[in-house]
Amino acid sequence: MEALSHHFRPGPRRRPDVIKKTPRGISRPGLGVTATLALALTLTACGGSGGDPGESAEQDTLAAGETLTITTFGEFGYDALIEEWNAEHPDVQVEQTKVSLWDDWKNELNTNLQANAGLPDIVAIEGDFMPAIIAAPDRWVDLSDEDVEGRWLEFKQEAATAADGQMLGYPTDAGPEAFCYRADLFEEAGLPSDREEVAKLMTTWDDYYALGEQFTGASDAAWYDSSGSIAQAMLNQVPNPFEKEDGTIDVENEGLQEVWATVTANAETLSTRNKQWNPDWEAAFKKDGFATIPCPGWMRSNIRDNQGKLQDGVVWDIADVFPGGGGNWGGSFLAVPKTSTHQGPAQEFLEWLTAPEQQLRVFAELGNFPSQVEALESPELQGTTDEYFNDAPVGEIYINRAEAIDVQPFQGPLYSDILGKFQAAVDRVDEGSATPDESWKTFLADVDSLQ
């Protein structure tokens, strides 16, 4: 675990006298990020319909029949955990609301932020949106606490920490990437299918694309699931994909240009040409539509859901490799807005929910890779296998993939919005509605509109 601790050091420890603690037991694609931040400043100055967003709500005890509320998106794997918490804490019951897609929840979240009302006690935040939260710290509860000092991997804690040291969200998971692949389709195309042999064949992006040309020359299936997913995978290795360190937008840099040129040049020959997450993309799993997919731990549950029960010789496997070294895709956060009237109990629940034991249980059920140092050192994690993926040693694989991460792309306040515009540009080329040149010009115009 030495290499892992080098790349994934725990967050910096603060002296107890400077830690801000939330009191315990006291009675926690619509608007763009630019609009959200401007709105936050406006409401701070003038007050919205729900009052001053920088002022903490008056705290109250949970009354009979009242619950702590949490809204998540997708699947966080919290159903059984919340049921367990509720059984053990009759006076602090938790009620979860699930929204299918992050984009839908982001729209609702922005609407509620504008009104400064209607927010739950606990809010799930997609990692790419966290910079927007950090940019408006006065709207969120500082979750710093001695009890969780050093709990998280350094890059996850840094992503949730404001300039003044406030920790505005608890990381739920990390997303070190491997590659999942259809071993049966590899064999049919005359390629090695053993996961160790496959890993040797795609250590660089040049190798990966060359192997794809070889595969598609002998198969009716596409090489990868979507140009959008490959673009995301490559972006995760670009230090400054959209913004300079000072937050200045720069989308004509060499790293982004290389990703764009590579992905769009191979769309016609190697992609399914389906937009990721849409019905055609989901259907491609059962139609033997493609052979490989970038695969952070959480992607395994998406594959299982869309592929269904394995039959007719279908064999999914995982290669302990990621072209170019390593990359991190995903990892969410849980935050408490200051509109919550139960901030103390909310933080107490979050400390339990994101503890190593709970993160390991979520990994075993869904594959969401833990974001905590103690969990990564667990023999339970290191020995985990996945029967669905040909008994792949997923614990060992994802620990290795975590060790390989040496780049964390800079994410300024506009990262999430620019990423959405970039993915839309890739999708236009993938779907054939625009040429690369036409789509790039639209992307530049879209980015200009954000400023």
C-alpha positions in Angstrom: 0.0 0.0 0.0 3.0 2.3 0.0 2.4 3.6 -3.5 -1.2 4.2 -2.8 -0.5 6.3 0.3 1.9 8.4 -1.9 -0.7 9.3 -4.4 -3.8 9.2 -2.1 -2.6 10.7 1.1 -5.1 11.5 3.8 -6.3 15.0 4.0 -4.3 17.5 6.0 -4.9 17.4 9.7 -5.9 20.7 11.3 -5.0 21.7 14.8 -8.0 21.2 17.2 -8.1 24.9 18.0 -8.8 25.8 14.4 -11.4 23.2 13.7 -14.9 24.5 13.4 -17.4 22.0 14.7 -21.1 22.0 14.0 -23.0 21.7 17.3 -24.4 18.2 18.0 -27.9 17.5 19.2 -29.1 21.0 18.7 -32.7 21.7 18.2 -28.4 20.5 8.6 -29.1 21.0 -17.0 -30.9 24.2 -15.9 -29.0 27.2 -14.6 -25.3 27.1 -15.4 -22.6 27.4 -12.8 -22.1 31.0 -13.9 -25.7 31.8 -13.2 -25.6 29.9 -9.9 -22.6 31.8 -8.7 -24.0 35.2 -9.8 -27.3 34.2 -8.1 -25.5 33.3 -4.9 -23.8 36.7 -4.8 -27.1 38.5 -5.6 -29.0 36.6 -2.9 -26.3 37.2 -0.4 -26.6 40.9 -1.0 -30.3 41.3 -1.3 -31.9 38.2 0.2 -34.0 35.7 -1.8 -37.5 34.6 -1.2 -36.3 32.3 1.5 -34.1 34.9 3.3 -30.4 35.4 3.4 -28.6 32.3 2.0 -25.5 33.1 4.1 -27.5 33.0 7.4 -27.9 29.6 9.0 -31.4 28.5 9.7 -32.6 28.5 13.3 -32.0 25.0 14.7 -34.7 22.8 16.0 -35.1 19.3 17.5 -36.7 16.6 15.4 -40.3 16.5 16.3 -42.4 13.4 16.4 -43.0 12.2 12.8 -40.3 14.6 11.4 -37.4 13.1 9.5 -34.0 14.1 8.3 -34.2 14.4 4.5 -31.6 13.4 1.9 -31.8 13.6 -1.8 -29.5 11.5 -4.0 -29.2 10.8 -7.7 -28.7 7.5 -9.5 -27.9 4.8 -7.0 -25.7 5.5 -4.0 -26.5 2.1 -2.4 -27.9 3.7 0.8 -31.3 1.9 1.1 -30.1 -0.9 3.5 -27.8 1.5 5.4 -30.6 4.0 6.0 -32.9 1.2 7.1 -30.3 0.1 9.6 -29.8 3.6 10.9 -33.5 4.1 11.3 -33.8 0.9 13.3 -31.0 2.0 15.7 -32.0 5.7 15.9 -35.8 5.9 16.5 -35.5 9.7 17.4 -33.5 10.6 14.2 -35.3 9.0 11.3 -33.9 9.5 7.8 -36.0 9.7 4.6 -34.2 9.4 1.2 -35.5 10.8 -2.1 -33.8 9.4 -5.3 -33.6 11.3 -8.6 -32.7 9.2 -11.6 -30.1 11.5 -13.2 -27.7 14.0 -11.9 -28.7 16.5 -14.5 -32.3 16.4 -13.3 -31.2 16.8 -9.7 -28.8 19.6 -10.7 -31.7 21.5 -12.2 -33.9 21.1 -9.1 -31.0 22.0 -6.8 -30.3 25.2 -8.7 -34.0 26.1 -8.6 -34.1 25.6 -4.9 -30.8 27.5 -4.4 -32.3 30.4 -6.3 -35.3 30.4 -4.0 -33.2 29.7 -0.9 -35.9 27.2 0.1 -37.1 23.7 -0.5 -33.7 22.0 0.0 -33.4 18.8 2.0 -31.2 18.5 5.0 -28.6 16.6 3.0 -27.8 17.2 -0.6 -25.8 14.8 -2.9 -23.4 16.6 -5.2 -21.8 15.2 -8.3 -18.0 15.6 -8.1 -17.7 17.9 -11.1 -20.2 20.4 -9.5 -18.3 20.6 -6.3 -16.2 23.6 -7.4 -19.4 25.6 -7.7 -20.2 24.7 -4.1 -16.8 25.8 -3.0 -17.3 29.1 -4.8 -20.3 29.9 -2.7 -19.2 28.6 0.8 -21.5 30.8 2.8 -24.5 28.7 1.7 -23.2 25.4 3.2 -22.5 24.1 6.6 -18.8 23.6 7.5 -18.6 19.8 8.2 -15.0 20.0 9.7 -14.8 17.7 12.7 -12.1 16.2 14.8 -13.9 12.8 14.5 -13.2 12.7 10.7 -9.8 14.3 10.5 -7.6 12.4 8.0 -10.4 10.1 7.1 -10.4 10.8 3.3 -8.0 10.5 0.5 -6.2 13.8 0.1 -7.5 14.7 -3.4 -11.1 14.0 -2.3 -10.8 16.1 0.9 -9.1 18.9 -1.1 -12.0 19.0 -3.6 -14.5 19.6 -0.7 -12.4 22.2 1.2 -12.8 25.9 0.7 -10.0 28.4 0.7 -10.6 29.2 4.4 -10.4 25.6 5.4 -14.1 24.9 5.7 -15.0 21.3 4.6 -18.3 21.7 2.7 -19.0 18.1 1.8 -18.1 14.5 2.8 -16.8 12.4 -0.1 -18.8 9.3 -0.8 -16.5 7.4 -3.2 -13.7 7.7 -5.7 -13.6 6.5 -9.3 -10.2 4.9 -10.3 -10.6 3.6 -13.8 -9.9 0.2 -15.3 -11.4 -1.2 -18.5 -14.3 -3.7 -18.7 -14.5 -5.8 -21.8 -16.4 -8.6 -23.4 -14.0 -11.6 -23.3 -16.2 -13.6 -25.6 -16.2 -11.0 -28.3 -12.4 -10.7 -28.0 -12.1 -14.4 -28.6 -14.4 -14.3 -31.6 -12.3 -11.6 -33.1 -9.1 -13.7 -32.6 -7.7 -11.5 -29.8 -6.4 -12.7 -26.4 -9.2 -12.7 -23.8 -7.2 -13.4 -20.6 -7.4 -10.3 -18.4 -3.6 -10.1 -17.9 -2.9 -10.5 -21.7 -5.6 -7.9 -22.5 -3.9 -5.4 -20.0 -0.6 -5.8 -21.9 -2.3 -4.8 -25.2 -3.6 -1.4 -24.1 -1.1 0.4 -21.9 -1.2 3.5 -24.1 -4.0 5.2 -26.0 -2.2 4.5 -29.2 -2.2 0.8 -28.3 -5.9 1.0 -27.4 -7.0 2.6 -30.7 -4.8 0.2 -32.7 -6.3 -2.8 -30.9 -9.7 -1.4 -31.7 -8.9 -1.2 -35.4 -7.8 -4.9 -35.2 -10.9 -5.8 -33.4 -13.4 -4.1 -35.7 -11.7 -5.6 -38.7 -12.8 -9.0 -37.4 -16.1 -8.2 -35.7 -19.4 -6.6 -36.3 -19.4 -5.0 -32.9 -18.0 -1.5 -32.2 -14.8 -1.2 -30.2 -16.2 1.1 -27.4 -19.6 2.1 -26.1 -19.6 5.8 -26.9 -17.3 8.5 -28.0 -18.5 10.4 -25.0 -17.2 7.9 -22.5 -13.8 7.7 -24.2 -13.6 11.5 -24.3 -14.3 11.6 -20.5 -11.7 8.9 -19.9 -9.0 10.8 -21.8 -10.0 14.2 -20.2 -9.3 12.7 -16.8 -5.6 12.7 -17.7 -5.4 16.3 -18.8 -4.2 18.6 -16.0 -6.0 21.7 -17.3 -8.7 20.6 -19.7 -10.8 23.8 -19.7 -9.4 26.3 -17.3 -6.0 27.6 -16.2 -5.0 27.5 -12.5 -6.3 31.0 -12.0 -9.8 30.0 -13.3 -9.3 31.7 -16.7 -11.1 29.7 -19.5 -8.8 28.1 -22.0 -10.4 25.5 -24.2 -7.9 25.7 -27.1 -5.1 24.2 -25.1 -3.0 21.3 -26.5 -4.3 18.7 -24.1 -8.0 19.3 -25.0 -7.2 19.7 -28.7 -5.6 16.2 -28.6 -8.5 14.6 -26.9 -10.9 16.2 -29.4 -8.9 15.3 -32.5 -8.4 11.7 -31.4 -12.0 11.0 -30.3 -13.7 12.6 -33.3 -11.3 11.0 -35.8 -12.2 7.5 -34.5 -16.0 8.0 -34.0 -17.0 6.6 -37.4 -14.9 3.4 -37.2 -14.7 2.5 -33.5 -17.8 3.9 -31.6 -21.3 2.6 -31.4 -22.2 6.2 -32.1 -24.7 6.2 -29.3 -24.9 8.9 -26.7 -24.0 7.6 -23.3 -26.9 6.8 -20.9 -29.6 7.1 -23.6 -31.9 4.1 -24.6 -29.8 3.1 -27.6 -26.7 3.0 -25.4 -28.5 0.9 -22.9 -29.8 -1.5 -25.6 -26.3 -2.0 -27.1 -25.3 -4.1 -24.1 -27.7 -6.9 -24.9 -27.1 -6.6 -28.6 -23.4 -7.4 -28.4 -22.9 -3.8 -29.6 -19.4 -3.1 -28.3 -16.4 -4.8 -26.7 -14.9 -2.3 -24.2 -15.9 0.5 -21.9 -14.0 2.7 -19.5 -14.8 1.2 -16.1 -14.5 3.0 -12.7 -15.9 0.7 -10.0 -19.4 2.2 -10.1 -19.7 1.4 -13.8 -20.0 -2.3 -13.0 -23.5 -1.8 -11.6 -24.5 0.0 -14.9 -23.2 -2.9 -16.9 -25.0 -5.5 -14.8 -28.3 -3.5 -15.0 -28.2 -3.1 -18.8 -26.7 -6.5 -19.7 -28.9 -8.4 -17.3 -28.4 -12.1 -16.5 -25.4 -13.5 -18.4 -26.4 -16.0 -21.0 -25.5 -17.3 -24.5 -21.8 -17.3 -23.8 -21.6 -13.6 -22.8 -18.5 -13.1 -20.6 -17.7 -9.7 -19.0 -14.2 -9.3 -17.5 -12.1 -6.4 -16.2 -8.5 -5.7 -17.2 -6.2 -4.1 -14.6 -5.1 -1.3 -17.0 -6.0 2.2 -18.1 -4.3 3.6 -21.2 -1.7 6.2 -20.4 -1.4 5.3 -16.7 -4.4 6.1 -14.5 -7.5 8.2 -14.2 -10.3 9.0 -11.9 -13.9 9.3 -13.1 -16.6 10.2 -10.6 -16.9 10.3 -6.9 -19.7 12.3 -5.2 -20.2 14.3 -2.1 -22.8 14.9 0.6 -23.4 18.4 1.8 -25.6 20.2 4.3 -27.2 23.5 3.2 -27.6 26.2 5.8 -31.4 26.1 5.2 -31.4 22.9 7.1 -33.0 23.2 10.6 -31.3 20.0 11.7 -27.7 20.5 10.9 -26.3 18.7 13.9 -28.2 15.4 13.5 -27.5 15.7 9.7 -23.7 15.8 10.2 -23.9 13.0 12.8 -25.7 10.8 10.3 -23.2 11.7 7.5 -20.2 10.8 9.7 -21.8 7.4 10.1 -22.9 7.0 6.5 -19.5 7.8 5.1 -17.5 5.8 7.6 -15.1 3.1 6.2 -17.4 0.2 7.3 -20.3 1.7 5.3 -18.2 2.5 2.3 -17.0 -1.1 2.1 -20.6 -2.3 2.2 -21.5 -0.1 -0.7 -18.5 -1.3 -2.7 -19.5 -4.9 -2.1 -23.0 -4.2 -3.3 -22.5 -1.6 -6.1 -18.8 -1.2 -6.8 -18.5 2.4 -5.7 -14.8 2.5 -4.7 -14.2 3.8 -1.2 -12.8 7.3 -0.7 -11.2 6.6 2.7 -7.7 5.6 3.6 -8.8 3.0 6.2 -11.2 1.3 3.8 -8.5 1.0 1.2 -6.2 -0.8 3.7 -8.9 -3.3 4.6 -8.2 -7.0 3.8 -11.9 -7.2 3.0 -11.5 -4.8 0.1 -8.2 -6.3 -1.1 -9.8 -9.8 -1.3 -13.0 -8.8 -3.0 -13.9 -10.6 -6.3 -16.9 -10.1 -8.7 -18.6 -13.3 -9.9 -20.4 -11.3 -12.7 -17.1 -10.2 -14.1 -15.6 -13.7 -14.5 -14.5 -13.7 -10.8 -12.2 -10.7 -11.4 -10.3 -9.7 -8.3 -11.9 -6.3 -8.3 -10.5 -5.2 -4.9 -7.0 -5.7 -6.0 -7.6 -4.3 -9.5 -9.1 -1.0 -8.3 -6.5 -0.5 -5.6 -3.9 -0.9 -8.4 -5.8 1.6 -10.5 -5.9 4.0 -7.6 -2.2 3.8 -7.2 -1.7 4.6 -10.9 -3.5 8.0 -10.7 -1.0 10.8 -10.9 -3.1 13.6 -12.5 -6.1 15.3 -11.1 -7.6 17.7 -13.7 -8.0 21.3 -12.4 -11.7 22.0 -11.9 -12.7 25.6 -11.6 -16.2 27.0 -11.0 -17.1 26.6 -14.7 -15.8 23.0 -15.1 -19.1 21.3 -14.9 -20.8 23.5 -17.4 -17.9 23.5 -19.9 -17.7 19.7 -19.6 -21.4 19.5 -20.5 -20.8 21.7 -23.6 -17.8 19.5 -24.6 -19.7 16.3 -24.3 -22.5 17.7 -26.4 -20.0 18.6 -29.0 -18.6 15.1 -29.0 -22.1 13.7 -29.2 -23.0 15.8 -32.3 -20.0 14.2 -34.1 -20.7 10.7 -32.8 -24.4 10.9 -33.9 -23.4 12.3 -37.3 -25.4 15.6 -36.9 -22.3 17.7 -37.4 -18.7 17.5 -38.7 -15.9 17.9 -36.2 -15.1 21.4 -37.5 -18.8 22.4 -37.3 -19.3 21.0 -33.8 -16.1 22.6 -32.5 -17.2 26.0 -33.6 -20.5 25.5 -31.8 -18.6 24.4 -28.7 -16.5 27.6 -28.7 -19.7 29.7 -29.1 -21.3 27.8 -26.2 -18.3 28.3 -24.0 -18.3 32.1 -24.8 -22.0 32.2 -23.7 -21.0 31.0 -20.3 -18.7 33.9 -19.6 
